[in-house]
Amino acid sequence: MMLQLLSLTLAYDDTRFFGSVMFTDTDYPDEAPPTVLIDHTDEPPWFQLTNVDPNAQDPTAPAIVEADRIMQFILRYTPDRIGRTAADFPQP
């Protein structure tokens, strides 16, 4: 499965956020795009991911893996957007 980012939407308030990330699967361009919902949590990693496809909730599902990578990147560089600091996002 080869995913390409199609859309990323995040809405923030002072300490919380929610959104979604959609991908295009280049192997199956005519199928519905893999979509992952993003929600804030109060403990690390500070977000929860839910695949819209009920059969693809496994944390190793390609859309979940890619959404996790994107969120780790965004929050590592903008922790203040959710009331955190860089220390909450250690570098791998």
PDB file of N, CA, C and O in Angstrom:
ATOM      1  N   MET A   1       0.846  -1.174   0.000  1.00  0.00           N
ATOM      2  CA  MET A   1       0.000   0.000   0.000  1.00  0.00           C
ATOM      3  C   MET A   1       0.896   1.242   0.000  1.00  0.00           C
ATOM      4  O   MET A   1       1.769   1.398   0.854  1.00  0.00           O
ATOM      5  N   MET A   2       0.662   2.102  -0.959  1.00  0.00           N
ATOM      6  CA  MET A   2       1.426   3.341  -1.050  1.00  0.00           C
ATOM      7  C   MET A   2       0.483   4.510  -0.796  1.00  0.00           C
ATOM      8  O   MET A   2      -0.399   4.790  -1.607  1.00  0.00           O
ATOM      9  N   LEU A   3       0.672   5.197   0.342  1.00  0.00           N
ATOM     10  CA  LEU A   3      -0.200   6.305   0.703  1.00  0.00           C
ATOM     11  C   LEU A   3       0.454   7.640   0.384  1.00  0.00           C
ATOM     12  O   LEU A   3       1.664   7.813   0.528  1.00  0.00           O
ATOM     13  N   GLN A   4      -0.383   8.585  -0.055  1.00  0.00           N
ATOM     14  CA  GLN A   4       0.044   9.965  -0.238  1.00  0.00           C
ATOM     15  C   GLN A   4      -0.940  10.832   0.529  1.00  0.00           C
ATOM     16  O   GLN A   4      -2.142  10.568   0.524  1.00  0.00           O
ATOM     17  N   LEU A   5      -0.429  11.872   1.191  1.00  0.00           N
ATOM     18  CA  LEU A   5      -1.286  12.766   1.949  1.00  0.00           C
ATOM     19  C   LEU A   5      -2.235  13.494   1.010  1.00  0.00           C
ATOM     20  O   LEU A   5      -1.811  14.096   0.023  1.00  0.00           O
ATOM     21  N   LEU A   6      -3.516  13.433   1.326  1.00  0.00           N
ATOM     22  CA  LEU A   6      -4.532  14.113   0.544  1.00  0.00           C
ATOM     23  C   LEU A   6      -5.023  15.354   1.283  1.00  0.00           C
ATOM     24  O   LEU A   6      -5.190  16.413   0.677  1.00  0.00           O
ATOM     25  N   SER A   7      -5.257  15.226   2.600  1.00  0.00           N
ATOM     26  CA  SER A   7      -5.797  16.335   3.378  1.00  0.00           C
ATOM     27  C   SER A   7      -5.455  16.146   4.851  1.00  0.00           C
ATOM     28  O   SER A   7      -5.501  15.033   5.375  1.00  0.00           O
ATOM     29  N   LEU A   8      -5.113  17.246   5.506  1.00  0.00           N
ATOM     30  CA  LEU A   8      -4.887  17.250   6.956  1.00  0.00           C
ATOM     31  C   LEU A   8      -5.633  18.444   7.513  1.00  0.00           C
ATOM     32  O   LEU A   8      -5.405  19.579   7.095  1.00  0.00           O
ATOM     33  N   THR A   9      -6.525  18.187   8.458  1.00  0.00           N
ATOM     34  CA  THR A   9      -7.305  19.246   9.083  1.00  0.00           C
ATOM     35  C   THR A   9      -7.158  19.113  10.590  1.00  0.00           C
ATOM     36  O   THR A   9      -7.428  18.052  11.151  1.00  0.00           O
ATOM     37  N   LEU A  10      -6.734  20.178  11.240  1.00  0.00           N
ATOM     38  CA  LEU A  10      -6.658  20.216  12.704  1.00  0.00           C
ATOM     39  C   LEU A  10      -7.321  21.496  13.188  1.00  0.00           C
ATOM     40  O   LEU A  10      -7.102  22.570  12.627  1.00  0.00           O
ATOM     41  N   ALA A  11      -8.126  21.377  14.226  1.00  0.00           N
ATOM     42  CA  ALA A  11      -8.740  22.537  14.873  1.00  0.00           C
ATOM     43  C   ALA A  11      -8.234  22.565  16.312  1.00  0.00           C
ATOM     44  O   ALA A  11      -8.269  21.551  17.009  1.00  0.00           O
ATOM     45  N   TYR A  12      -7.766  23.725  16.750  1.00  0.00           N
ATOM     46  CA  TYR A  12      -7.209  23.899  18.086  1.00  0.00           C
ATOM     47  C   TYR A  12      -8.063  24.881  18.881  1.00  0.00           C
ATOM     48  O   TYR A  12      -8.675  25.789  18.320  1.00  0.00           O
ATOM     49  N   ASP A  13      -8.092  24.683  20.203  1.00  0.00           N
ATOM     50  CA  ASP A  13      -8.468  25.769  21.093  1.00  0.00           C
ATOM     51  C   ASP A  13      -7.235  25.981  21.967  1.00  0.00           C
ATOM     52  O   ASP A  13      -6.131  25.683  21.511  1.00  0.00           O
ATOM     53  N   ASP A  14      -7.360  26.470  23.177  1.00  0.00           N
ATOM     54  CA  ASP A  14      -6.169  26.766  23.978  1.00  0.00           C
ATOM     55  C   ASP A  14      -5.362  25.538  24.377  1.00  0.00           C
ATOM     56  O   ASP A  14      -4.142  25.628  24.512  1.00  0.00           O
ATOM     57  N   THR A  15      -6.000  24.412  24.565  1.00  0.00           N
ATOM     58  CA  THR A  15      -5.267  23.239  25.039  1.00  0.00           C
ATOM     59  C   THR A  15      -5.677  21.930  24.370  1.00  0.00           C
ATOM     60  O   THR A  15      -5.082  20.891  24.655  1.00  0.00           O
ATOM     61  N   ARG A  16      -6.660  21.950  23.503  1.00  0.00           N
ATOM     62  CA  ARG A  16      -7.154  20.714  22.896  1.00  0.00           C
ATOM     63  C   ARG A  16      -7.157  20.847  21.380  1.00  0.00           C
ATOM     64  O   ARG A  16      -7.023  21.949  20.846  1.00  0.00           O
ATOM     65  N   PHE A  17      -7.308  19.743  20.702  1.00  0.00           N
ATOM     66  CA  PHE A  17      -7.399  19.754  19.253  1.00  0.00           C
ATOM     67  C   PHE A  17      -8.147  18.515  18.772  1.00  0.00           C
ATOM     68  O   PHE A  17      -8.287  17.536  19.504  1.00  0.00           O
ATOM     69  N   PHE A  18      -8.612  18.571  17.562  1.00  0.00           N
ATOM     70  CA  PHE A  18      -9.199  17.414  16.905  1.00  0.00           C
ATOM     71  C   PHE A  18      -9.063  17.634  15.404  1.00  0.00           C
ATOM     72  O   PHE A  18      -8.804  18.750  14.954  1.00  0.00           O
ATOM     73  N   GLY A  19      -9.236  16.586  14.648  1.00  0.00           N
ATOM     74  CA  GLY A  19      -9.125  16.730  13.210  1.00  0.00           C
ATOM     75  C   GLY A  19      -9.161  15.395  12.501  1.00  0.00           C
ATOM     76  O   GLY A  19      -9.630  14.389  13.034  1.00  0.00           O
ATOM     77  N   SER A  20      -8.647  15.418  11.276  1.00  0.00           N
ATOM     78  CA  SER A  20      -8.587  14.199  10.481  1.00  0.00           C
ATOM     79  C   SER A  20      -7.466  14.316   9.467  1.00  0.00           C
ATOM     80  O   SER A  20      -7.016  15.408   9.119  1.00  0.00           O
ATOM     81  N   VAL A  21      -7.034  13.165   9.010  1.00  0.00           N
ATOM     82  CA  VAL A  21      -6.037  13.100   7.949  1.00  0.00           C
ATOM     83  C   VAL A  21      -6.545  12.075   6.931  1.00  0.00           C
ATOM     84  O   VAL A  21      -6.972  10.975   7.282  1.00  0.00           O
ATOM     85  N   MET A  22      -6.482  12.474   5.670  1.00  0.00           N
ATOM     86  CA  MET A  22      -6.929  11.603   4.581  1.00  0.00           C
ATOM     87  C   MET A  22      -5.753  11.348   3.648  1.00  0.00           C
ATOM     88  O   MET A  22      -4.897  12.207   3.439  1.00  0.00           O
ATOM     89  N   PHE A  23      -5.741  10.158   3.105  1.00  0.00           N
ATOM     90  CA  PHE A  23      -4.677   9.754   2.193  1.00  0.00           C
ATOM     91  C   PHE A  23      -5.274   9.280   0.876  1.00  0.00           C
ATOM     92  O   PHE A  23      -6.446   8.910   0.808  1.00  0.00           O
ATOM     93  N   THR A  24      -4.471   9.297  -0.142  1.00  0.00           N
ATOM     94  CA  THR A  24      -4.790   8.642  -1.401  1.00  0.00           C
ATOM     95  C   THR A  24      -3.957   7.374  -1.443  1.00  0.00           C
ATOM     96  O   THR A  24      -2.743   7.411  -1.241  1.00  0.00           O
ATOM     97  N   ASP A  25      -4.609   6.259  -1.704  1.00  0.00           N
ATOM     98  CA  ASP A  25      -3.895   4.992  -1.852  1.00  0.00           C
ATOM     99  C   ASP A  25      -3.602   4.833  -3.335  1.00  0.00           C
ATOM    100  O   ASP A  25      -4.509   4.555  -4.120  1.00  0.00           O
ATOM    101  N   THR A  26      -2.356   5.005  -3.725  1.00  0.00           N
ATOM    102  CA  THR A  26      -1.992   4.957  -5.147  1.00  0.00           C
ATOM    103  C   THR A  26      -2.215   3.583  -5.772  1.00  0.00           C
ATOM    104  O   THR A  26      -2.317   3.466  -6.993  1.00  0.00           O
ATOM    105  N   ASP A  27      -2.291   2.546  -4.943  1.00  0.00           N
ATOM    106  CA  ASP A  27      -2.578   1.207  -5.466  1.00  0.00           C
ATOM    107  C   ASP A  27      -4.063   1.036  -5.803  1.00  0.00           C
ATOM    108  O   ASP A  27      -4.421   0.218  -6.651  1.00  0.00           O
ATOM    109  N   TYR A  28      -4.930   1.817  -5.132  1.00  0.00           N
ATOM    110  CA  TYR A  28      -6.383   1.717  -5.320  1.00  0.00           C
ATOM    111  C   TYR A  28      -6.983   3.122  -5.415  1.00  0.00           C
ATOM    112  O   TYR A  28      -7.716   3.537  -4.517  1.00  0.00           O
ATOM    113  N   PRO A  29      -6.686   3.855  -6.483  1.00  0.00           N
ATOM    114  CA  PRO A  29      -7.107   5.256  -6.569  1.00  0.00           C
ATOM    115  C   PRO A  29      -8.621   5.462  -6.658  1.00  0.00           C
ATOM    116  O   PRO A  29      -9.093   6.563  -6.376  1.00  0.00           O
ATOM    117  N   ASP A  30      -9.387   4.457  -7.035  1.00  0.00           N
ATOM    118  CA  ASP A  30     -10.833   4.618  -7.177  1.00  0.00           C
ATOM    119  C   ASP A  30     -11.608   4.276  -5.908  1.00  0.00           C
ATOM    120  O   ASP A  30     -12.826   4.451  -5.865  1.00  0.00           O
ATOM    121  N   GLU A  31     -10.929   3.797  -4.888  1.00  0.00           N
ATOM    122  CA  GLU A  31     -11.596   3.465  -3.627  1.00  0.00           C
ATOM    123  C   GLU A  31     -11.651   4.689  -2.726  1.00  0.00           C
ATOM    124  O   GLU A  31     -10.940   5.669  -2.948  1.00  0.00           O
ATOM    125  N   ALA A  32     -12.499   4.623  -1.709  1.00  0.00           N
ATOM    126  CA  ALA A  32     -12.597   5.714  -0.740  1.00  0.00           C
ATOM    127  C   ALA A  32     -11.234   5.942  -0.094  1.00  0.00           C
ATOM    128  O   ALA A  32     -10.524   4.981   0.204  1.00  0.00           O
ATOM    129  N   PRO A  33     -10.864   7.194   0.123  1.00  0.00           N
ATOM    130  CA  PRO A  33      -9.537   7.453   0.700  1.00  0.00           C
ATOM    131  C   PRO A  33      -9.440   6.972   2.147  1.00  0.00           C
ATOM    132  O   PRO A  33     -10.367   7.186   2.929  1.00  0.00           O
ATOM    133  N   PRO A  34      -8.330   6.322   2.515  1.00  0.00           N
ATOM    134  CA  PRO A  34      -8.123   5.973   3.922  1.00  0.00           C
ATOM    135  C   PRO A  34      -8.146   7.249   4.764  1.00  0.00           C
ATOM    136  O   PRO A  34      -7.451   8.217   4.456  1.00  0.00           O
ATOM    137  N   THR A  35      -8.947   7.241   5.826  1.00  0.00           N
ATOM    138  CA  THR A  35      -9.137   8.422   6.663  1.00  0.00           C
ATOM    139  C   THR A  35      -8.961   8.046   8.122  1.00  0.00           C
ATOM    140  O   THR A  35      -9.474   7.025   8.580  1.00  0.00           O
ATOM    141  N   VAL A  36      -8.223   8.888   8.850  1.00  0.00           N
ATOM    142  CA  VAL A  36      -7.976   8.669  10.276  1.00  0.00           C
ATOM    143  C   VAL A  36      -8.433   9.913  11.033  1.00  0.00           C
ATOM    144  O   VAL A  36      -8.069  11.034  10.677  1.00  0.00           O
ATOM    145  N   LEU A  37      -9.234   9.706  12.081  1.00  0.00           N
ATOM    146  CA  LEU A  37      -9.679  10.795  12.935  1.00  0.00           C
ATOM    147  C   LEU A  37      -8.654  11.009  14.041  1.00  0.00           C
ATOM    148  O   LEU A  37      -8.057  10.056  14.541  1.00  0.00           O
ATOM    149  N   ILE A  38      -8.458  12.265  14.416  1.00  0.00           N
ATOM    150  CA  ILE A  38      -7.473  12.642  15.433  1.00  0.00           C
ATOM    151  C   ILE A  38      -8.217  13.309  16.582  1.00  0.00           C
ATOM    152  O   ILE A  38      -9.038  14.200  16.359  1.00  0.00           O
ATOM    153  N   ASP A  39      -7.935  12.884  17.801  1.00  0.00           N
ATOM    154  CA  ASP A  39      -8.553  13.510  18.968  1.00  0.00           C
ATOM    155  C   ASP A  39      -7.506  13.718  20.042  1.00  0.00           C
ATOM    156  O   ASP A  39      -6.552  12.948  20.151  1.00  0.00           O
ATOM    157  N   HIS A  40      -7.684  14.751  20.824  1.00  0.00           N
ATOM    158  CA  HIS A  40      -6.788  15.088  21.924  1.00  0.00           C
ATOM    159  C   HIS A  40      -6.952  14.083  23.067  1.00  0.00           C
ATOM    160  O   HIS A  40      -8.049  13.578  23.307  1.00  0.00           O
ATOM    161  N   THR A  41      -5.855  13.798  23.766  1.00  0.00           N
ATOM    162  CA  THR A  41      -5.902  13.053  25.022  1.00  0.00           C
ATOM    163  C   THR A  41      -5.074  13.814  26.046  1.00  0.00           C
ATOM    164  O   THR A  41      -4.247  14.651  25.684  1.00  0.00           O
ATOM    165  N   ASP A  42      -5.294  13.527  27.311  1.00  0.00           N
ATOM    166  CA  ASP A  42      -4.617  14.248  28.390  1.00  0.00           C
ATOM    167  C   ASP A  42      -3.319  13.601  28.847  1.00  0.00           C
ATOM    168  O   ASP A  42      -2.740  14.022  29.848  1.00  0.00           O
ATOM    169  N   GLU A  43      -2.854  12.585  28.130  1.00  0.00           N
ATOM    170  CA  GLU A  43      -1.589  11.940  28.483  1.00  0.00           C
ATOM    171  C   GLU A  43      -0.852  11.546  27.201  1.00  0.00           C
ATOM    172  O   GLU A  43      -1.454  11.483  26.129  1.00  0.00           O
ATOM    173  N   PRO A  44       0.446  11.282  27.314  1.00  0.00           N
ATOM    174  CA  PRO A  44       1.232  10.955  26.118  1.00  0.00           C
ATOM    175  C   PRO A  44       0.614   9.801  25.352  1.00  0.00           C
ATOM    176  O   PRO A  44       0.129   8.843  25.955  1.00  0.00           O
ATOM    177  N   PRO A  45       0.625   9.878  24.064  1.00  0.00           N
ATOM    178  CA  PRO A  45       1.303  10.824  23.183  1.00  0.00           C
ATOM    179  C   PRO A  45       0.495  12.088  22.914  1.00  0.00           C
ATOM    180  O   PRO A  45       0.829  12.827  21.988  1.00  0.00           O
ATOM    181  N   TRP A  46      -0.557  12.368  23.687  1.00  0.00           N
ATOM    182  CA  TRP A  46      -1.379  13.576  23.625  1.00  0.00           C
ATOM    183  C   TRP A  46      -2.411  13.541  22.506  1.00  0.00           C
ATOM    184  O   TRP A  46      -3.116  14.526  22.292  1.00  0.00           O
ATOM    185  N   PHE A  47      -2.511  12.436  21.796  1.00  0.00           N
ATOM    186  CA  PHE A  47      -3.539  12.304  20.764  1.00  0.00           C
ATOM    187  C   PHE A  47      -3.946  10.845  20.627  1.00  0.00           C
ATOM    188  O   PHE A  47      -3.202   9.935  20.991  1.00  0.00           O
ATOM    189  N   GLN A  48      -5.151  10.645  20.091  1.00  0.00           N
ATOM    190  CA  GLN A  48      -5.675   9.307  19.820  1.00  0.00           C
ATOM    191  C   GLN A  48      -6.075   9.266  18.354  1.00  0.00           C
ATOM    192  O   GLN A  48      -6.651  10.223  17.836  1.00  0.00           O
ATOM    193  N   LEU A  49      -5.774   8.175  17.693  1.00  0.00           N
ATOM    194  CA  LEU A  49      -6.100   8.009  16.284  1.00  0.00           C
ATOM    195  C   LEU A  49      -7.141   6.905  16.123  1.00  0.00           C
ATOM    196  O   LEU A  49      -7.041   5.847  16.744  1.00  0.00           O
ATOM    197  N   THR A  50      -8.135   7.163  15.286  1.00  0.00           N
ATOM    198  CA  THR A  50      -9.170   6.178  15.002  1.00  0.00           C
ATOM    199  C   THR A  50      -9.364   6.123  13.501  1.00  0.00           C
ATOM    200  O   THR A  50      -9.683   7.129  12.868  1.00  0.00           O
ATOM    201  N   ASN A  51      -9.171   4.961  12.943  1.00  0.00           N
ATOM    202  CA  ASN A  51      -9.368   4.780  11.505  1.00  0.00           C
ATOM    203  C   ASN A  51     -10.866   4.766  11.222  1.00  0.00           C
ATOM    204  O   ASN A  51     -11.623   4.114  11.942  1.00  0.00           O
ATOM    205  N   VAL A  52     -11.300   5.471  10.189  1.00  0.00           N
ATOM    206  CA  VAL A  52     -12.710   5.477   9.812  1.00  0.00           C
ATOM    207  C   VAL A  52     -13.144   4.080   9.374  1.00  0.00           C
ATOM    208  O   VAL A  52     -14.297   3.697   9.570  1.00  0.00           O
ATOM    209  N   ASP A  53     -12.230   3.326   8.788  1.00  0.00           N
ATOM    210  CA  ASP A  53     -12.509   1.948   8.387  1.00  0.00           C
ATOM    211  C   ASP A  53     -12.506   1.075   9.641  1.00  0.00           C
ATOM    212  O   ASP A  53     -11.452   0.888  10.248  1.00  0.00           O
ATOM    213  N   PRO A  54     -13.658   0.538  10.042  1.00  0.00           N
ATOM    214  CA  PRO A  54     -13.706  -0.251  11.280  1.00  0.00           C
ATOM    215  C   PRO A  54     -12.846  -1.509  11.234  1.00  0.00           C
ATOM    216  O   PRO A  54     -12.531  -2.074  12.281  1.00  0.00           O
ATOM    217  N   ASN A  55     -12.464  -1.954  10.048  1.00  0.00           N
ATOM    218  CA  ASN A  55     -11.627  -3.150   9.918  1.00  0.00           C
ATOM    219  C   ASN A  55     -10.140  -2.827   9.922  1.00  0.00           C
ATOM    220  O   ASN A  55      -9.319  -3.729   9.750  1.00  0.00           O
ATOM    221  N   ALA A  56      -9.772  -1.564  10.115  1.00  0.00           N
ATOM    222  CA  ALA A  56      -8.360  -1.171  10.049  1.00  0.00           C
ATOM    223  C   ALA A  56      -7.938  -0.405  11.301  1.00  0.00           C
ATOM    224  O   ALA A  56      -7.253   0.613  11.203  1.00  0.00           O
ATOM    225  N   GLN A  57      -8.344  -0.887  12.475  1.00  0.00           N
ATOM    226  CA  GLN A  57      -8.002  -0.224  13.732  1.00  0.00           C
ATOM    227  C   GLN A  57      -6.642  -0.644  14.275  1.00  0.00           C
ATOM    228  O   GLN A  57      -6.143  -0.045  15.228  1.00  0.00           O
ATOM    229  N   ASP A  58      -6.048  -1.650  13.685  1.00  0.00           N
ATOM    230  CA  ASP A  58      -4.741  -2.136  14.117  1.00  0.00           C
ATOM    231  C   ASP A  58      -3.730  -0.990  14.047  1.00  0.00           C
ATOM    232  O   ASP A  58      -3.658  -0.299  13.031  1.00  0.00           O
ATOM    233  N   PRO A  59      -2.944  -0.775  15.117  1.00  0.00           N
ATOM    234  CA  PRO A  59      -1.961   0.315  15.110  1.00  0.00           C
ATOM    235  C   PRO A  59      -0.901   0.177  14.025  1.00  0.00           C
ATOM    236  O   PRO A  59      -0.158   1.123  13.764  1.00  0.00           O
ATOM    237  N   THR A  60      -0.821  -1.003  13.382  1.00  0.00           N
ATOM    238  CA  THR A  60       0.146  -1.169  12.294  1.00  0.00           C
ATOM    239  C   THR A  60      -0.483  -0.938  10.915  1.00  0.00           C
ATOM    240  O   THR A  60       0.199  -1.058   9.898  1.00  0.00           O
ATOM    241  N   ALA A  61      -1.779  -0.607  10.877  1.00  0.00           N
ATOM    242  CA  ALA A  61      -2.437  -0.298   9.598  1.00  0.00           C
ATOM    243  C   ALA A  61      -1.724   0.906   8.974  1.00  0.00           C
ATOM    244  O   ALA A  61      -1.435   1.874   9.678  1.00  0.00           O
ATOM    245  N   PRO A  62      -1.439   0.868   7.687  1.00  0.00           N
ATOM    246  CA  PRO A  62      -0.658   1.936   7.052  1.00  0.00           C
ATOM    247  C   PRO A  62      -1.178   3.352   7.304  1.00  0.00           C
ATOM    248  O   PRO A  62      -0.379   4.260   7.536  1.00  0.00           O
ATOM    249  N   ALA A  63      -2.490   3.561   7.265  1.00  0.00           N
ATOM    250  CA  ALA A  63      -3.027   4.908   7.486  1.00  0.00           C
ATOM    251  C   ALA A  63      -2.789   5.363   8.928  1.00  0.00           C
ATOM    252  O   ALA A  63      -2.489   6.533   9.166  1.00  0.00           O
ATOM    253  N   ILE A  64      -2.921   4.452   9.882  1.00  0.00           N
ATOM    254  CA  ILE A  64      -2.672   4.785  11.296  1.00  0.00           C
ATOM    255  C   ILE A  64      -1.195   5.100  11.497  1.00  0.00           C
ATOM    256  O   ILE A  64      -0.858   6.077  12.166  1.00  0.00           O
ATOM    257  N   VAL A  65      -0.327   4.301  10.936  1.00  0.00           N
ATOM    258  CA  VAL A  65       1.122   4.521  11.081  1.00  0.00           C
ATOM    259  C   VAL A  65       1.514   5.884  10.519  1.00  0.00           C
ATOM    260  O   VAL A  65       2.266   6.628  11.148  1.00  0.00           O
ATOM    261  N   GLU A  66       1.007   6.205   9.344  1.00  0.00           N
ATOM    262  CA  GLU A  66       1.365   7.478   8.718  1.00  0.00           C
ATOM    263  C   GLU A  66       0.752   8.661   9.468  1.00  0.00           C
ATOM    264  O   GLU A  66       1.402   9.695   9.620  1.00  0.00           O
ATOM    265  N   ALA A  67      -0.483   8.524   9.935  1.00  0.00           N
ATOM    266  CA  ALA A  67      -1.106   9.593  10.724  1.00  0.00           C
ATOM    267  C   ALA A  67      -0.340   9.819  12.025  1.00  0.00           C
ATOM    268  O   ALA A  67      -0.157  10.962  12.444  1.00  0.00           O
ATOM    269  N   ASP A  68       0.107   8.748  12.662  1.00  0.00           N
ATOM    270  CA  ASP A  68       0.907   8.869  13.887  1.00  0.00           C
ATOM    271  C   ASP A  68       2.208   9.621  13.611  1.00  0.00           C
ATOM    272  O   ASP A  68       2.599  10.497  14.382  1.00  0.00           O
ATOM    273  N   ARG A  69       2.864   9.281  12.527  1.00  0.00           N
ATOM    274  CA  ARG A  69       4.119   9.947  12.166  1.00  0.00           C
ATOM    275  C   ARG A  69       3.891  11.448  11.934  1.00  0.00           C
ATOM    276  O   ARG A  69       4.687  12.277  12.375  1.00  0.00           O
ATOM    277  N   ILE A  70       2.819  11.782  11.252  1.00  0.00           N
ATOM    278  CA  ILE A  70       2.505  13.189  10.984  1.00  0.00           C
ATOM    279  C   ILE A  70       2.211  13.927  12.285  1.00  0.00           C
ATOM    280  O   ILE A  70       2.710  15.033  12.493  1.00  0.00           O
ATOM    281  N   MET A  71       1.410  13.330  13.161  1.00  0.00           N
ATOM    282  CA  MET A  71       1.070  14.002  14.424  1.00  0.00           C
ATOM    283  C   MET A  71       2.292  14.157  15.323  1.00  0.00           C
ATOM    284  O   MET A  71       2.452  15.195  15.964  1.00  0.00           O
ATOM    285  N   GLN A  72       3.154  13.150  15.382  1.00  0.00           N
ATOM    286  CA  GLN A  72       4.380  13.272  16.173  1.00  0.00           C
ATOM    287  C   GLN A  72       5.209  14.454  15.667  1.00  0.00           C
ATOM    288  O   GLN A  72       5.750  15.224  16.461  1.00  0.00           O
ATOM    289  N   PHE A  73       5.304  14.591  14.362  1.00  0.00           N
ATOM    290  CA  PHE A  73       6.069  15.688  13.767  1.00  0.00           C
ATOM    291  C   PHE A  73       5.436  17.033  14.107  1.00  0.00           C
ATOM    292  O   PHE A  73       6.128  17.944  14.562  1.00  0.00           O
ATOM    293  N   ILE A  74       4.147  17.166  13.895  1.00  0.00           N
ATOM    294  CA  ILE A  74       3.470  18.445  14.152  1.00  0.00           C
ATOM    295  C   ILE A  74       3.596  18.841  15.619  1.00  0.00           C
ATOM    296  O   ILE A  74       3.954  19.980  15.921  1.00  0.00           O
ATOM    297  N   LEU A  75       3.312  17.928  16.522  1.00  0.00           N
ATOM    298  CA  LEU A  75       3.327  18.274  17.943  1.00  0.00           C
ATOM    299  C   LEU A  75       4.732  18.486  18.478  1.00  0.00           C
ATOM    300  O   LEU A  75       4.919  19.243  19.431  1.00  0.00           O
ATOM    301  N   ARG A  76       5.719  17.837  17.888  1.00  0.00           N
ATOM    302  CA  ARG A  76       7.101  18.049  18.311  1.00  0.00           C
ATOM    303  C   ARG A  76       7.523  19.494  18.044  1.00  0.00           C
ATOM    304  O   ARG A  76       8.289  20.074  18.814  1.00  0.00           O
ATOM    305  N   TYR A  77       7.025  20.069  16.959  1.00  0.00           N
ATOM    306  CA  TYR A  77       7.441  21.421  16.590  1.00  0.00           C
ATOM    307  C   TYR A  77       6.457  22.510  16.995  1.00  0.00           C
ATOM    308  O   TYR A  77       6.771  23.693  16.862  1.00  0.00           O
ATOM    309  N   THR A  78       5.279  22.146  17.483  1.00  0.00           N
ATOM    310  CA  THR A  78       4.309  23.145  17.942  1.00  0.00           C
ATOM    311  C   THR A  78       3.651  22.720  19.259  1.00  0.00           C
ATOM    312  O   THR A  78       2.425  22.775  19.363  1.00  0.00           O
ATOM    313  N   PRO A  79       4.422  22.300  20.266  1.00  0.00           N
ATOM    314  CA  PRO A  79       3.802  21.807  21.501  1.00  0.00           C
ATOM    315  C   PRO A  79       3.001  22.877  22.234  1.00  0.00           C
ATOM    316  O   PRO A  79       2.051  22.563  22.951  1.00  0.00           O
ATOM    317  N   ASP A  80       3.378  24.123  22.057  1.00  0.00           N
ATOM    318  CA  ASP A  80       2.673  25.204  22.734  1.00  0.00           C
ATOM    319  C   ASP A  80       1.226  25.333  22.265  1.00  0.00           C
ATOM    320  O   ASP A  80       0.394  25.893  22.979  1.00  0.00           O
ATOM    321  N   ARG A  81       0.922  24.827  21.085  1.00  0.00           N
ATOM    322  CA  ARG A  81      -0.449  24.904  20.570  1.00  0.00           C
ATOM    323  C   ARG A  81      -1.419  24.103  21.428  1.00  0.00           C
ATOM    324  O   ARG A  81      -2.621  24.370  21.408  1.00  0.00           O
ATOM    325  N   ILE A  82      -0.916  23.116  22.189  1.00  0.00           N
ATOM    326  CA  ILE A  82      -1.789  22.320  23.056  1.00  0.00           C
ATOM    327  C   ILE A  82      -1.368  22.439  24.517  1.00  0.00           C
ATOM    328  O   ILE A  82      -1.658  21.554  25.322  1.00  0.00           O
ATOM    329  N   GLY A  83      -0.686  23.527  24.860  1.00  0.00           N
ATOM    330  CA  GLY A  83      -0.315  23.764  26.247  1.00  0.00           C
ATOM    331  C   GLY A  83       0.802  22.873  26.760  1.00  0.00           C
ATOM    332  O   GLY A  83       0.870  22.610  27.961  1.00  0.00           O
ATOM    333  N   ARG A  84       1.673  22.403  25.888  1.00  0.00           N
ATOM    334  CA  ARG A  84       2.789  21.542  26.261  1.00  0.00           C
ATOM    335  C   ARG A  84       4.105  22.232  25.952  1.00  0.00           C
ATOM    336  O   ARG A  84       4.133  23.337  25.411  1.00  0.00           O
ATOM    337  N   THR A  85       5.189  21.566  26.303  1.00  0.00           N
ATOM    338  CA  THR A  85       6.516  22.078  26.000  1.00  0.00           C
ATOM    339  C   THR A  85       7.283  21.028  25.178  1.00  0.00           C
ATOM    340  O   THR A  85       6.837  19.889  25.040  1.00  0.00           O
ATOM    341  N   ALA A  86       8.425  21.423  24.646  1.00  0.00           N
ATOM    342  CA  ALA A  86       9.245  20.493  23.854  1.00  0.00           C
ATOM    343  C   ALA A  86       9.634  19.259  24.666  1.00  0.00           C
ATOM    344  O   ALA A  86       9.820  18.185  24.095  1.00  0.00           O
ATOM    345  N   ALA A  87       9.760  19.392  25.995  1.00  0.00           N
ATOM    346  CA  ALA A  87      10.124  18.265  26.853  1.00  0.00           C
ATOM    347  C   ALA A  87       9.070  17.152  26.816  1.00  0.00           C
ATOM    348  O   ALA A  87       9.382  15.995  27.101  1.00  0.00           O
ATOM    349  N   ASP A  88       7.815  17.499  26.462  1.00  0.00           N
ATOM    350  CA  ASP A  88       6.751  16.501  26.364  1.00  0.00           C
ATOM    351  C   ASP A  88       6.884  15.640  25.104  1.00  0.00           C
ATOM    352  O   ASP A  88       6.183  14.639  24.952  1.00  0.00           O
ATOM    353  N   PHE A  89       7.792  16.040  24.197  1.00  0.00           N
ATOM    354  CA  PHE A  89       7.969  15.347  22.927  1.00  0.00           C
ATOM    355  C   PHE A  89       9.419  15.058  22.679  1.00  0.00           C
ATOM    356  O   PHE A  89      10.048  15.712  21.847  1.00  0.00           O
ATOM    357  N   PRO A  90       9.982  14.071  23.398  1.00  0.00           N
ATOM    358  CA  PRO A  90      11.408  13.767  23.224  1.00  0.00           C
ATOM    359  C   PRO A  90      11.716  13.307  21.803  1.00  0.00           C
ATOM    360  O   PRO A  90      10.910  12.641  21.154  1.00  0.00           O
ATOM    361  N   GLN A  91      12.877  13.673  21.352  1.00  0.00           N
ATOM    362  CA  GLN A  91      13.318  13.262  20.023  1.00  0.00           C
ATOM    363  C   GLN A  91      13.663  11.770  20.044  1.00  0.00           C
ATOM    364  O   GLN A  91      14.241  11.277  21.013  1.00  0.00           O
ATOM    365  N   PRO A  92      13.304  11.053  18.966  1.00  0.00           N
ATOM    366  CA  PRO A  92      13.592   9.599  18.939  1.00  0.00           C
ATOM    367  C   PRO A  92      15.076   9.338  18.818  1.00  0.00           C
ATOM    368  O   PRO A  92      15.498   8.182  18.781  1.00  0.00           O
TER     369      PRO A  92
END
